[in-house]
Amino acid sequence: MARAISRNSKIGWTVAAWLVALIIFFPILYTIITSLKTEQEAIAGFDLIPSFSFSSYETVQNQNNYFRPFMNSVVIAVGSTLLALIVAIPAAWAMAFSPTKRTKDILMWMLSTKMMPAVAVLVPIYLIFLRTGLMDTRTGLVIILMLMNLPIVIWMLYTYFREIPGEILEAARMDGATLRDEILYILTPMAVPGIASTMLLNIILAWNEAFWTIQLTTTNAAPLSAFIASFSSPQGLFWAKLSAASTMAIAPILILGWFSQKQLVRGLTFGAVK
Amino acid sequence: MGRITLEGVAKRFGDVEVIPPLNLDIEDGEFVVFVGPSGCGKSTLLRLIAGLEDVSDGRILIDGQDATDESPAKRGLAMVFQSYALYPHMSVRKNIAFPMKMAKVPQDEQNRRIDAAAKALNLTDYLERRPGQLSGGQRQRVAIGRAIVREPSAFLFDEPLSNLDAALRVGMRLEISELHNRLETTMIYVTHDQVEAMTMADKIVVLHAGRIEQVGSPLELYLRPKNAFVAGFIGSPKMNLFSGETAAEYGAATIGVRPEHIGVSTEGGKWKGRVGVSEHLGSDTFLYVEDTGLAETITVRSDGEVRLRHGDTVWLTPNEDKIHKFDQSGDRID
């Protein structure tokens, strides 16, 4: 029997849920509102009704061309994600289907690197980048973001692969599939939903990454996260322009996220629900 | 051709010996059933033959060729798994075609074999569906179809019917037997269900704790079980086993009497007891007789007309010629 829910409690919970959602969404909403104000309105104080002035967007676009960091963001996010998948698919395959006694330890160790504050390794990585000429290059950022997100990508793929019954792979082996055929025709197609949500989540993580992108770029390879940061300059804060830059930076990922909600939820629950 | 010979084949997982060295001959075209309680090593033995597990010792010969170190695909055997192990992202047609695609069979030959298999297995209308849209019995048929098109030298079945309901199981049992009659290919079939073993097999291999207890035709095993384990395992309902004084009377450590070899009377006989449960199947009646002082319950198979109820006092008399005798170590005494 379905649990009975009274009408009143249903209304109560619905209102509460909307309220919590609004609180979470409010900073983003207020950023968008502020971006539509003039600079004077923006520093005047709290006001939810903007004058719908697009002057901030114009200034931002004229001062710092938006498309250059946008393209950098696309290349870095997509590039680092693809590179991570190329490394992670065989790694996760090996750990899921021919585990050793140490597999769990390796997985835990990989995850533990994510617990370390990034700033702790800033100096060595900065120096490596400087000496190898990777500083302020897209290649450098693709590599560093791939490495930073690799543990999460491997973990997610590992959990997806673990859901694939071993008998199916044995059947493929009996049917004459080589290791390559097994990965190509059986494993990858079956893992496509998992790989897709891993890819989406990783693109979002890479897109929003702000520590390494800001530290390791100046102008050439600076993605949108660095673009936003450039508006909190020593000359003073320009709230409206900063908000306009932020809105332009988050818009692509917001749209991508909106269209891929289902995949993302599946990805974020780490294969716990089917 | 599908003659399979195991020579001293053994399997160890770490320090645990799952299968002590054993020898077994499977003739070309035979329907061999490996049967035993769960954990007896029957599935492991099948997986060793398939090549999905490596042998720790010994050799596996297929048609006289040493296949011990061959990959599963090179052995020319096809396997049907308990979970069917169909490829969920492929249509039925592509599932059946997969082994041929791997073997690079020409496309028109592939289509010919798929159509023939689909016709034989009543799958023609389902070829474009995904496995998820099929019933359990249909999935099982797809798995069999995928095995047939490879034209293997032997089929390996790993408890293929255990996920089906009772009615479907009987139907599939017949279909597999018919398939064997038609193809005349060697089949090795693993099950824990001795009814499946008795009804389908040319030759039954009874396994217990990794050891082969007895190899023989269903009737040989039923009529002359080599030891007390086989006696108790083969036959439904189970053989009644008695030890102690009852057995000593016949000069044995254990004696066994099949339920159909015990006569029932309400007037007099050898052993006195009380009817516990009586099962009226129409053709037969199974009586579970209690309070005999010999064993907890004695199972008796009587004709369908018997009208005995719970609590009735009965006398049981075993057919002296049909008593199986076993010594201290459980081996048969003749």
Contacts between the chains, C-beta under 8 A, distances in Angstrom:
chain1	res1	chain2	res2	distance
A	165	B	83	6.3
A	165	B	85	7.1
A	167	B	81	4.9
A	167	B	82	7.6
A	167	B	83	5.1
A	167	B	85	4.1
A	168	B	85	4.9
A	168	B	86	7.7
A	168	B	87	6.6
A	168	B	88	7.8
A	170	B	52	5.4
A	170	B	72	7.9
A	170	B	79	7.8
A	170	B	81	7.3
A	170	B	85	6.9
A	171	B	79	7.1
A	171	B	81	6.1
A	171	B	85	3.8
A	171	B	86	7.8
A	171	B	87	7.8
A	171	B	146	7.9
A	172	B	87	7.6
A	172	B	98	7.5
A	173	B	52	7.0
A	173	B	71	7.6
A	173	B	72	5.0
A	173	B	73	6.7
A	174	B	50	6.4
A	174	B	52	7.4
A	174	B	72	4.9
A	174	B	73	6.7
A	174	B	77	7.3
A	174	B	78	6.7
A	174	B	79	4.8
A	174	B	99	8.0
A	175	B	73	7.0
A	175	B	98	5.4
A	175	B	99	3.9
A	175	B	102	5.6
A	175	B	146	7.2
A	175	B	150	7.4
A	176	B	73	3.7
A	176	B	99	5.8
A	176	B	102	3.7
A	176	B	103	5.5
A	177	B	73	7.4
A	177	B	98	7.8
A	177	B	102	5.4
A	181	B	102	6.2
A	185	B	98	7.5
A	186	B	87	6.1
A	189	B	89	4.6
A	190	B	87	7.7
A	190	B	88	6.6
A	190	B	89	5.7
A	192	B	89	7.9
